Amino acid sequence: MTPTARSGSTAGAAGLVVFGLFAQEIGAAVAVLVFPRTGPAGMVLLRLFFSALFLMALSRPTLRGITRANWIAALLFGVSIGVMNLLFYAALASIPLGAAVTFEILGPLVLSVVLARRAAAWVWALLAAVGVGMLGSGGFAHLTVPGVLFALGAGAMWAAYILASRRVGAAFSGLQGLAIAMAFGTVLALPIGIGQAGAAVLDPVVLALGALVALFSSTVPYAVELLALRRMPAAAFSVLIALAPAVATLTGAVLLAQHVGWLESAGVALVVVAAMGALRSPSR
């Protein structure tokens, strides 16, 4: 491949990643709009259910021959997916989208810093702490303690998701492990989602919106990530993923009228820079 062709391929892959980020946050914004009818847990149930259906149709996993250890790995992966989504959507119910994603990305950031095992990596953690402090001091419109705690919990589960995904990725081929894990996550969310949403989850309009959220928040982002990782370095991919708080803040402002001031915007920018630095730093 010529340098020009390689550059074009990388640029196209970067465009795919950014598209996936916007799709994910648009899906989250749609979910927020449906909360009055389903509640956060009800929407999580619909998202996981339809995501599992889509992934099962795409991967058609073979269940025969799966070892006990691999079943346990898929189960733990599914638990991390289910709990992460329940906590994140609970956060969205009480704090703005941009703030929720900013706090959530601290989970992978801290994981990267810890795995790096280098003193210099803690500079990124300090920078992120300053950014979070700016979010809090600026108020970020309507921050609440429960909302922040839910988002931080979602971030911790995101870190667990990353660790679990490595095990599942090695144990299963293609999307099979993710499909099985998503089914486990659906079972986990079932009693909580039904308890909160009740019969609303059977409403045709709500079902259609749930399928849309699953498509935008799970299926499309994961598909474009797979395509992008084949065409660009992992370090560059991590830097683009770190743009998630900025994309979420912009999406929240446009679709949910969750406008932020200059101090909050600067705080988001610092967290983005810290995430870029931490996520691209190689671990030992």
HUQUITA-V180301 format. One record per backbone hydrogen bond with DSSP energy under -0.5 kcal/mol. CO is the residue of the C=O (numbers start at 1). NH is the residue of the N-H. Records with the same first field share a line. If there is no record, write none. Layout:
CO: NH, NH
This chain:
2: 6
3: 7
4: 8
5: 9
6: 10
7: 11
8: 12
9: 13
10: 14
11: 15
12: 16
13: 17
14: 18
15: 19
16: 20
17: 21
18: 22
19: 23
20: 24
21: 25
22: 26
23: 27
24: 28
25: 29
26: 30
27: 31
28: 32
29: 33
30: 34
31: 34, 35
32: 35
34: 37, 38
35: 39
38: 42
39: 43
40: 44
41: 45
42: 46
43: 47
44: 48
45: 49
46: 50
47: 51
48: 52
49: 53
50: 54
51: 55
52: 56
53: 57
54: 58
55: 59
56: 60
61: 63
63: 66
67: 71
68: 72
69: 73
70: 74
71: 75
72: 76
73: 77
74: 78
75: 79
76: 80
77: 81
78: 82
79: 83
80: 84
81: 85
82: 86
83: 87
84: 88
85: 89
86: 90
87: 91
88: 92
89: 93
91: 94, 95
96: 100
97: 101
98: 102
99: 103
100: 104
101: 105
103: 106
104: 107
105: 109
106: 110
107: 111
108: 112
109: 113
110: 114
111: 115
112: 116
113: 117, 118
115: 284
118: 121, 122
119: 122
120: 123
121: 124, 125
122: 126
123: 127
124: 128
125: 129
126: 130
127: 131
128: 132
129: 133
130: 134
131: 135
132: 136
133: 137
134: 138
135: 139
136: 139
139: 143
140: 142
144: 148
145: 149
146: 150
147: 151
148: 152
149: 153
150: 154
151: 155
152: 156
153: 157
154: 158
155: 159
156: 160
157: 161
158: 162
159: 163
160: 164
161: 165
162: 166
163: 167
164: 168
165: 169
166: 170
167: 171
168: 172
173: 176
175: 179
176: 180
177: 181
178: 182
179: 183
180: 184
181: 185
182: 186
183: 187
184: 188
185: 189
186: 190
187: 191
189: 193
190: 194
191: 195
192: 196
193: 197
194: 198
197: 200
198: 201
199: 202
200: 203
203: 207
204: 208
205: 209
206: 210
207: 211
208: 212
209: 213
210: 214
211: 215
212: 216
213: 217
214: 218, 219
215: 220
218: 222
219: 223
220: 224
221: 225
222: 226
223: 227
224: 228
225: 229
226: 230
227: 230
228: 231, 232
233: 237
234: 238
235: 239
236: 240
237: 241
238: 242
240: 243
241: 244
242: 245
243: 246, 247
244: 248
245: 249
246: 250
247: 251
248: 252
249: 253
250: 254
251: 255, 256
252: 256, 258
253: 257
257: 259
261: 265
262: 266
263: 267
264: 268
265: 269
266: 270
267: 271
268: 272
269: 273
270: 274
271: 275
272: 276
273: 277
274: 278
275: 279
276: 280
277: 281
278: 281
